[in-house]
Amino acid sequence: MTMAMCYPPRQDKSLLDKMPPGPPLGNEQMGKNAGKKFEEDFIKSVPDGCDITRLKDAGGWSNATNTRFTISNPCDFIIWSDKTRALYKLELKSVQGKSLPFSSIKEHQLNGLLDSAAKNVIAVFVVNFRAVNETYYIPAKQMQATIIASTRKSLSLADARLSGFQIKQTRIRIRWRYDLEWL
């Protein structure tokens, strides 16, 4: 059974036309955040022979941690690569500085990726350090080992260089393209 949305007919069109426009909505109101731009650029960089699924971000009614009806996805993207015949699960993180706070890696993300890695899925964190224009692919198992071994509360750029693989990136005007031929 389908449900149709019914709206009352406009009574006075001229009255509506005289009203000033409302505030812009969503990304029109303020620029897209850098993390969303990174995700968009990343998607545009995925080779044609790949099937990519973007999982929905958690929603909610506030910024509180106890919001109801939120989704807890283990990652941002699921990619099937026809070239490598492999399934990838990727969680993308973008930071302005030279370190990624471990608090920005949610427990369900790390555990979800580790569970997938145990089933031969290539489960990785892709960390973009905007301050130095460098992006790293870090396997979930390696991220876990780094978190456990670290005496700090964040993944430094130096740690990413040691535990990850740099993804080549090219600036195209004001946006980026990432060399994802490894997919």
Steps between C-alpha positions, in 0.01 A plus 500: 500500500648835405437814693476835328589821672207741489544869543221754537448717193646848511235745600671826407792463263561873494553503877766227470671687218529811720675314782879540517700183427585289803852423617704270279488133592779247556822561312366820343506665842868439555768337292529125498732376767841383385425139593202489263708658223766233561235228468366652177850525352573143609183366333585682177843334509371142520579313175215410263532124559392537862159485660478749785240525772486800732351411837281765657646708780337481840219745540335631809317786652791656682873477551448297816657157526176341616288582194245241402458342160858548389686268269836358607670406176843337516626708207422768244541298179481144375680448170514191279796510264464296183872550432626353828191282558494629856252662736616813682347675799632850553456752779614845387638755745617850414685725743626856471813448706773238513325254729175305515353477851430137587169626643384565143526127430186355651522160670232352272697616193824337611325180616288482185804536276697246706213250470495551123879464477470164679276390209757596234340836422754777445398729786681831523503851634583768245641801684536836326738750663395829338780708658761313294282371214577136576258205515570154643336160472533322837373143542262461795730246670790744474285785635406283799867414563593869477226599746606229748873580476464878505566707809321790332130567449529545126644357179783732401600563141828318579300196625289502184815510287637198691184288522321592180544530126494842341235555235623724221282804451482771238347841546253589225436873535356514852403134544697175511522173309642191668688221323283202592628261234584259782127429532 
